[in-house]
Amino acid sequence: MNLKLSAQIAKTHLFSKRKQTIIASLGVTFGIAMFIVMISFMTGVNQFLEDTTLTSTPHIRIFQDIESNRKNIIDDYFKAENSLNILHHQKPKEQQLNIKNGLMIAKLIENEPNVLGVSPQLNSQVFYNYGPTQIPGTLAGVDILAEDKLYDLKSKMKQGVLQNLITGTEGIIMGSGLAKKMNINIDDKVMVTTPLGFSLQLRVVGIFQTGIGAIDNIKSYANIATVQKILQKDTRYITDIHIKLKDLNEAKIYGQNLEAQFGYNAEDWETANATILMSFVIRNVMTFVVVTTLLIVAGFGIYNIMNMTIYDKMKDIAILKATGFESSDIVSIFLLQAIFIGLMGGLLGLMIGFGLSFLLSFTPFDTGGMMSIETFPVNFNPMFYVSGFIFGILTTAFAGYFPSRKASKIDPVAILRG
């Protein structure tokens, strides 16, 4: 049979019962639109959490860990074969946690071709004195420009600018959560005390917010020289070296090489964030399960609508077969109808899905200051729209093919008799 004739008959069927055609198209529209909104939102949240975590984490951190497996002093004096030496709860001795020749090591690493940036640091636990209360936290002595190169601190500044830490003496940049807890603003003074009792009054020259409460609520930045002064250490004393690579996937192997070369612990970002990365995997699996379930449910809905549409046209099928149409002609007629419904419903679903996702991306999202985000994160990945449209077309094509193939094999006499 002529394909042009089949297309004309399919067009007649579609426009003669517009209400039925619209309902079938809306089934496709709703399924695709909900698919677009759900996958855009869920992957947007996952991507935001991953980016927030990784932008605040070094790819490799070099540090000296506390030694716990030390030789017992008893073993040096009691070496008789039959003697039994037992030592319970051995405590670590006082040891310096600095990296010897740390600044030189940082310079050597910075010259490596696969390294994006290096930030030597002096980190210490401190107490922020807030009246009679001491708030525990951490103070990082850094070269603020090197730190900005690694973590883009400039974009995270809520008040003040990074240059204030360079030009000012004994300045400090505080996390937004910590500043809010202490009711501190720019140019206020804060007394910082180390666990060994050394104290120094610093002036707040900036407030930053990374979007991670565990950082914003406890961390502050100062110049390395300032922290060395508080801890009463010399100008070569640093405890950490943070490294960002051009390719973060090289972190584990490169970290092992650094550990073997310099003899210090080199912790890569995957090891440091193993628990968080596992939660990312779980969220991605959940996203895949939810979206797949949504597509399956939408597919069954589309199939039922197309099945009922073809069932309502059983008498038309009988008449067509009685007038000489072959089974393949019947299938092609309804397959063309199904593809048209898929195209119309799919395009409308993409537009509605994009519109709802766009509105969602402007919807205010109050995190209580825990995260640096003002609206819901939405991922406008073009592949979501392509896959959604292809799904709509394929589903309607299958939903039109199988019922029409089954109906085309029925004897027209049996149909006309009811």
C-alpha positions in Angstrom: 0.0 0.0 0.0 1.2 3.5 -0.7 2.8 5.2 2.4 1.2 8.5 1.4 -2.3 6.9 1.6 -1.4 5.5 5.0 -0.3 8.9 6.2 -3.5 10.5 5.0 -5.6 7.9 6.8 -3.5 8.4 10.0 -4.0 12.1 9.7 -7.8 11.6 9.4 -7.8 9.4 12.5 -5.8 11.9 14.5 -7.9 15.0 13.6 -11.3 13.4 13.5 -10.9 12.6 17.3 -8.9 15.6 18.5 -9.8 15.1 22.2 -8.5 11.5 22.1 -5.3 12.7 20.3 -4.7 15.5 22.8 -5.1 13.2 25.8 -2.7 10.7 24.3 -0.2 13.5 23.6 -0.6 14.9 27.1 0.3 11.4 28.5 3.6 11.7 26.7 4.0 15.3 27.7 3.5 14.7 31.4 6.0 11.8 31.5 8.8 13.6 29.7 8.2 16.9 31.6 8.4 15.1 35.0 11.5 13.2 33.8 13.2 16.5 32.8 12.4 18.2 36.1 13.3 15.3 38.4 16.7 14.5 36.7 17.6 18.1 36.3 17.0 18.9 40.0 18.4 15.7 41.5 21.6 15.8 39.4 21.9 19.5 40.1 21.9 18.9 43.8 24.4 16.1 43.5 26.7 18.2 41.3 26.5 21.2 43.7 27.4 19.0 46.7 30.3 17.4 44.9 31.6 20.8 43.6 31.3 22.4 47.0 33.2 19.6 48.7 36.0 19.3 46.1 36.5 23.1 45.8 37.3 23.2 49.5 39.5 20.1 49.6 43.1 19.9 48.4 43.9 17.2 45.9 46.9 16.2 48.0 47.7 17.2 51.6 51.3 16.6 52.9 51.7 16.5 56.6 53.5 14.7 59.4 51.3 12.4 61.4 51.7 11.6 65.1 53.8 8.5 65.7 52.1 5.8 67.7 54.3 2.8 67.1 57.4 3.7 69.0 59.9 1.4 70.7 59.2 0.9 74.4 61.8 2.2 76.8 61.5 -1.1 78.7 62.7 -3.0 75.6 66.0 -1.2 75.7 66.9 -2.3 79.3 65.2 -5.7 79.7 66.3 -7.9 76.8 66.6 -11.3 78.6 65.1 -14.2 76.6 62.7 -15.2 79.3 61.6 -11.8 80.4 58.1 -10.5 79.7 57.7 -6.8 79.2 54.2 -5.3 79.2 53.3 -1.6 78.7 49.8 -0.4 78.8 48.4 2.8 77.2 51.6 4.1 75.8 51.3 7.9 75.3 52.9 9.7 72.4 55.9 11.8 73.3 55.9 15.5 72.6 57.0 15.9 68.9 57.2 18.6 66.4 54.6 18.3 63.7 56.3 20.6 61.3 57.6 19.6 57.9 61.3 20.1 57.7 62.4 22.2 54.8 58.7 22.6 54.0 58.9 25.8 52.1 61.6 24.3 49.8 59.5 21.2 49.3 56.6 23.4 48.3 58.7 25.2 45.8 59.9 22.0 44.2 56.4 20.6 43.9 55.1 23.9 42.5 57.5 23.6 39.6 56.1 20.2 38.6 54.2 20.3 35.2 51.1 18.5 36.5 50.7 20.8 39.5 48.2 23.7 39.4 49.0 25.3 42.7 50.7 24.8 46.1 49.9 26.4 49.4 52.3 25.9 52.4 50.4 26.3 55.7 50.7 26.4 59.4 47.5 25.0 61.0 46.7 25.0 64.7 43.8 24.4 67.0 42.9 27.6 68.8 40.3 29.1 71.1 38.4 32.2 70.1 37.7 34.2 73.3 34.1 35.5 73.3 33.7 37.2 76.6 34.0 34.5 79.3 33.5 31.8 76.7 36.2 30.1 74.7 35.0 28.8 71.3 37.2 26.1 69.8 38.3 26.4 66.2 41.2 26.2 63.8 43.5 28.9 62.5 45.4 28.5 59.2 48.5 30.5 58.5 48.7 30.9 54.8 50.0 32.9 51.8 46.5 34.2 51.1 47.2 34.6 47.3 48.5 31.0 47.0 45.4 29.8 49.0 43.1 31.8 46.7 44.7 30.1 43.7 43.8 26.7 45.1 40.3 27.4 46.5 39.1 30.7 44.8 38.7 32.4 48.2 38.0 35.7 46.4 34.6 34.5 45.2 33.8 33.2 48.7 34.3 36.6 50.5 31.1 37.9 52.1 32.7 41.0 53.6 36.1 42.6 53.0 38.8 41.6 50.4 41.8 39.3 50.5 44.2 42.1 50.0 43.3 43.4 53.5 45.2 40.4 55.0 48.3 41.2 53.0 48.4 44.9 53.7 47.2 44.7 57.3 49.3 43.5 60.3 47.9 40.9 62.6 44.7 40.5 60.6 42.3 37.6 60.4 39.7 36.4 57.9 37.0 34.4 59.7 34.4 31.9 58.5 30.8 33.3 58.3 29.4 30.8 60.8 32.1 31.6 63.4 31.7 35.3 62.9 28.0 35.0 63.3 28.4 32.9 66.4 30.7 35.6 67.9 28.6 38.5 66.6 31.7 39.9 64.9 31.9 42.3 61.9 34.7 43.9 59.9 37.4 45.8 62.0 36.3 44.1 65.3 39.0 42.7 67.5 39.2 39.0 68.6 41.6 37.4 71.1 43.0 34.1 69.9 44.6 31.6 72.3 46.5 28.4 71.5 46.2 25.2 73.6 49.6 26.0 75.1 48.3 29.4 76.4 49.8 31.8 74.0 47.5 34.6 73.0 47.3 37.4 70.4 44.7 40.0 69.6 43.8 40.1 65.9 41.7 42.4 63.8 39.0 41.0 61.6 39.7 42.1 58.0 37.3 39.8 56.1 34.6 37.1 56.4 34.3 34.2 54.0 31.7 31.5 53.3 32.5 28.2 51.6 29.1 26.7 52.0 30.3 23.9 54.2 29.3 24.4 57.8 32.1 22.3 59.1 34.6 24.9 57.7 32.6 28.1 58.1 31.8 27.5 61.7 35.4 26.9 63.0 38.0 28.1 60.5 39.9 31.4 60.1 42.9 32.5 58.0 45.9 34.6 58.9 49.3 35.2 57.5 51.9 32.5 58.2 54.0 35.0 60.1 51.1 35.9 62.3 50.4 32.3 63.3 54.1 31.6 63.7 54.1 34.5 66.2 51.2 33.2 68.1 52.7 29.7 68.4 56.2 31.2 69.0 57.8 29.3 66.1 60.5 30.3 63.7 59.8 31.6 60.2 60.4 28.1 58.6 57.8 26.3 60.7 54.9 24.9 58.6 52.7 21.9 59.2 50.9 21.3 55.9 51.3 21.6 52.2 48.1 21.7 50.1 48.4 20.8 46.5 46.0 21.2 43.6 46.6 19.2 40.4 45.5 19.9 36.8 43.9 16.4 36.8 42.5 15.4 40.2 42.4 11.8 39.0 46.2 11.6 39.3 46.1 12.5 43.0 46.4 9.0 44.4 49.4 7.9 42.3 51.2 11.3 42.6 50.6 11.3 46.4 52.3 8.0 46.7 55.3 9.3 44.8 55.5 12.3 47.0 55.3 10.2 50.1 58.1 8.0 48.9 60.2 11.0 47.9 59.9 13.2 51.0 58.9 10.7 53.7 55.8 12.6 54.9 52.2 11.5 54.7 50.6 12.5 51.4 46.8 12.1 51.7 44.9 12.3 48.4 41.4 13.7 48.2 39.7 10.4 47.6 41.1 8.9 50.9 40.3 12.1 52.9 36.7 12.2 51.6 36.0 8.4 51.4 32.8 8.7 53.4 31.5 11.7 51.5 32.4 10.1 48.1 30.4 7.0 49.2 27.4 9.2 49.9 27.8 10.7 46.4 27.7 7.2 44.9 24.5 6.3 46.9 22.8 9.6 45.8 23.7 8.9 42.2 22.3 5.4 42.4 19.1 6.7 44.0 18.8 9.3 41.3 19.2 6.6 38.6 16.6 4.4 40.4 14.0 7.2 40.8 14.4 8.4 37.2 14.3 4.9 35.7 11.2 4.1 37.7 9.6 7.4 36.5 10.4 6.4 32.9 8.9 2.9 33.3 5.7 4.2 34.9 5.4 6.9 32.1 6.1 4.2 29.5 3.3 2.0 30.8 1.0 5.0 30.9 1.7 5.8 27.3 1.3 2.2 26.3 -2.2 2.0 27.9 -3.3 5.2 26.3 -2.2 4.0 22.8 -3.7 0.6 23.4 -7.1 2.2 24.3 -6.8 4.5 21.2 -6.3 1.5 18.9 -9.0 -0.5 20.7 -11.5 2.3 20.0 -10.6 2.1 16.3 -11.3 -1.6 15.9 -14.2 -1.1 13.6 -12.1 1.2 11.4 -9.5 -1.6 11.2 -12.1 -4.1 10.2 -13.4 -1.8 7.4 -9.8 -1.1 6.2 -9.1 -4.8 6.0 -12.4 -5.5 4.3 -11.5 -3.0 1.6 -8.1 -4.7 0.8 -5.7 -3.2 3.3 -2.9 -5.7 4.4 -1.9 -6.2 8.0 1.3 -4.3 7.4 -0.7 -1.3 6.1 -2.8 -1.3 9.3 0.4 -1.3 11.4 2.0 1.5 9.4 -1.2 3.7 9.8 -1.2 3.4 13.6 2.6 3.6 13.8 2.5 6.9 12.0 -0.2 8.1 14.5 1.9 7.0 17.4 5.0 8.7 16.1 3.0 11.9 15.5 1.7 11.8 19.1 5.2 11.1 20.4 6.6 14.1 18.5 3.9 16.5 19.5 3.9 15.3 23.2 7.6 15.1 23.3 8.3 18.6 22.1 5.6 20.0 24.5 7.1 17.9 27.3 10.6 19.3 26.7 9.2 22.9 26.8 7.2 22.4 29.9 10.1 20.5 31.6 12.5 23.3 30.7 10.1 25.9 31.9 9.5 24.2 35.3 13.3 23.6 35.7 13.9 27.3 34.9 11.4 28.4 37.5 12.9 26.0 40.0 16.4 27.5 39.4 15.1 30.9 40.5 13.2 29.6 43.6 14.8 30.9 46.8 16.4 28.2 48.9 17.2 29.1 52.5 19.9 26.9 54.0 20.2 28.9 57.2 23.7 30.0 56.2 25.1 26.5 56.1 25.6 26.5 52.3 26.5 29.3 49.9 23.5 28.9 47.7 20.5 31.2 47.3 18.3 29.2 44.8 17.7 25.5 44.1 20.6 24.0 42.0 19.4 22.7 38.6 21.4 20.9 36.0 20.5 22.0 32.4 22.4 19.2 30.7 21.3 19.0 27.0 21.6 15.2 27.2 18.7 15.0 29.5 16.5 16.7 26.9 17.8 14.6 24.1 17.3 11.3 26.0 13.8 12.4 27.2 12.7 13.2 23.6 14.2 9.9 22.3 12.4 8.0 25.1 9.1 9.7 24.2 9.4 8.8 20.5 10.5 5.2 21.1 7.9 4.5 23.8 5.0 5.8 21.6 6.4 3.9 18.6 6.4 0.6 20.6 3.1 1.5 22.2 1.6 1.9 18.7 3.3 -1.0 17.1 2.4 -3.9 19.3 -1.3 -3.3 19.8 -1.8 -2.4 16.1 0.1 -5.6 15.1 -2.2 -7.6 17.3 -5.3 -5.9 16.0 -4.2 -6.3 12.4 -4.3 -10.1 12.7 -7.9 -10.2 13.9 -10.5 -11.4 11.4 -12.5 -8.3 10.2 -15.8 -10.4 10.2 -15.2 -11.1 13.9 -14.7 -7.4 14.6 -17.9 -6.3 12.7 -19.9 -8.9 14.6 -18.7 -7.4 17.9 
